[in-house]
Amino acid sequence: MGIRRRELIAGAVALAGFLWAGPAAFGSSISLGRFDQIKTKAAKNFTSGSTRILVYRRTARKFSGFIASCPSDKTNLTASGVRAGRITCPTDKSVFNASTGARISGPATTGLEKVPIKIVNGVLVATIGAVAAPITGSLIESSKVPVGGGVKVDSTAGVLMIVQPTRGNFAAYSAICTHAGCEVSRATAQAIICTCHDSQFSTEDGKRISGPASGELKNFAVVERNGMLFLR
């Protein structure tokens, strides 16, 4: 009881200090308890309402936080899946850097969604809903990308084909065909199609399916926030 009471007091003090410094530009802040509850190079899961957070302690005073959900199949990420500085999805075995959230290997096409973590008066404070990942430009409203299809957009990375093979599963590829430099024309749930010379590429990973093209389409990581798709 004494430990719990001290944690609650510490959390209240931490949030008071956080509010004194000013609210976050985006998102809401929650106290996760004392920072020393997580050992260095270890991780711990936290839950706030319906949001699950995985926090990894990189060094004595540095932490990384992520939405505890595998990007490819939405299975829960757990602290037991964190080893040797890597986070592994329990089902599809996608692997991510535990410090940055960047994808290392596996079927996932994006990195983990970051949750900013601060230490305030000895307490970990997470900011839920904040724009944490580096964002290089907005693309399009997610509602404008048809399920089982795609749409071309101009971006800071050039013309992209944004696809949504299944509901809520978005990916972005260069719209420039690797055969003769034509722009691809359209997309289905399975393929991105260039009608110049009938090359087709997979919506899953951009690899060539058929036609004269010899290379795959370049893939770009995207993130959905507040109904918009962004490059990151």
N, C-alpha and C positions, 0 to 999 in steps of 0.2 A: 504493500500500500504506500509506504514511504517513497519508494522509487517512482511509482506511478505519479504521486503527488508532485515530486520534484520535476518530473518530465513535463507535467502540465504547466507548472509555474514557468519552467524554462521556455516552453513553447509560447506562452502568453507574452513573456518578456521579449522573445525573439520577434514575434509578430508586431509588437508595439514598436520595436526599433525599426522594423522594416517599413511600417506605415509612416513613422517619423521621417524616414529618408524619402518617402514618396511612393505612390503606387506604381506598379509595373505598367508600361504602356499598353500591354496586351495581357490578358489572362488573369487568373486569381492565384494568390499565394497561400500555401498551406504548410504547416509545420509537420515535419516527419520525426521529430525527436532528436536526441543527442547524436552528434556526428560520430562520436567514438563507439557507437553500437555496431559499426561496420569496420571490420579489420581491413588493413591495407591489402590491395589486390583481391578483395572479396566483394560480394554483392549482397543485396537484400531487396526483397519485394515489399512494396507499400501499396495500400489501396485508399483512394479518395473517392467516395461515391461509387460510380461505375468505372472510374479510371484506375488502371493498375500501372504502377511505376516501378521500374527496375533501376536501382541506384548502384553504381560501381565506384569503389574508392580507389582512385589511381595512385595517389600519394597521401602523405599525412594530412594535407589540407585541400586536396583537389578531388572533386567528385564529378562523375558523369551520370546523367539521368536520361532514361528513355521510356517511351510508352512500351509497356511490357506485352507487346503483341508482334508476332512474326508477320512481316509485310506481305508474304506470299499467301499464307493460308489462315492468318488471324489466330493461330493457336497462341496460348499464353507462354511468354518467356518467364523462366524461373531462375532463381539464384543458383540452383543446382546445375544449371546449364552454362555457368560461367566458369571457365577454366583457362589458365595460362593467358589471361588477357583477351580471351575471345568469348563471345556469346553465341550459343548454338540453339537454333530452333529445334524443339523436341520431335517434330514430325518430319519435316522435309530436310532437316539437317543443314539449312542455310547457316552460314557462319559470318559473324560481324566483329569488327574491332570494338572491344569493350570500352575503350577510351573515347572513340570518335563516333561509333555507330556505323561506320562505313562498311559496306558489304565486302566480304573477302571471297566467299565462294558459295555455291548452291543455287537453287532455282530462283531465289528472291532477286528482283531486278532493281530494288531501291535499298537504301540504307535504313537504319532505324530512326524513328521520329524522336528527336531530342526533347528533353524536359530540362530547362535551366535549373541548376541547383546552387544555392548559396549557403554559406555558414553565417548565421546571425546570432551573436552571443552564445556560441557553442551549439547551436541547434541548426539542423538541416532544414532549409526552406525551399520548396519546389514551386515553380510558377507554371501552373497548368494553362494550356491554351496559348502560351507565348510563342512568338515566331522565333524559334531557336536555331533552326538550320539556316546556313547561308543561302539566301534566295537571290538569284540573279535576274529574275524578271517574271512578271505574271504572264500566263499564256492565254487562258480562256476560262469561262465559267464551266465548271464540271458538268452542269446540266445540259450544256450544248454539245457534249460529245455523246453520240448515240451508242447505246449498248449494242454490241455486236457490229460496230463500225468504227469510223474515225473521221477526223476533220483536220485540214491543214491550217496552220497558223504561222505567222511571222514571229520570230523571237530573236533574242540577242545571240542565239546560236545558229541563226539562219532559219530557213523554212523547215518546219517540223510536221510530221503526221502524228497527231495525238489519237490513240486508240483506247477503246474500252471493251476488250473481248468479252468480259462478263461484268455484271453490275458491280461497280465500286473498284474494279481492277483497272487502273490506268497505266499507260506506258507512252513514252515519246521516242520517236525515231527520226533521224534525218529524212527529209522528203526527197532527197536527191538519190536517184537510182545509181547503183554502183556499176552499171553497164555502160551507158552513154551519157550520163549526166542529166537525163530528163527528170522532171518532177513526177513522183508517183501520183496516181490518179485517185485511188479510193482504197477503202479497207473493209474487210469483212471480219467476222469473229476470229477467223483462222489466218487470214493473209492480207498483206499490204501489196497492192497490185500496181504495176507500172504498165500502162497500155502502149507505150512507145514500141516495146519489143517483147511484151508479154512476160516480163520477169515477175516473180512473186516472192514475198518474204514473210517469214513467220511473225505474227503479232506477239508471240511469246518471248522471242529473243532477237528478232530482226534477221535471223539467218536465212539464206537463200533457200527457197523451196523448189523453184523451177525457173526455166528461162535462161537466157544468155548471160545474165549477171554472174560474176564470179565471186563477188564479196558480199558481206552482210551489211545491213543498214546500221549506222552508228546509233547506239542507244544513249538516251539522256535520262537521268534520274529526275522524277517529278514528285511533288508532294501536293496533297489537297488540303487547303485550309479555308474554312469559312466559305465554302462553295466555289472557291477559285483553285485553279491548278497553277503551280509555279515550278520553274526550273530550280534545282538546287545542286 
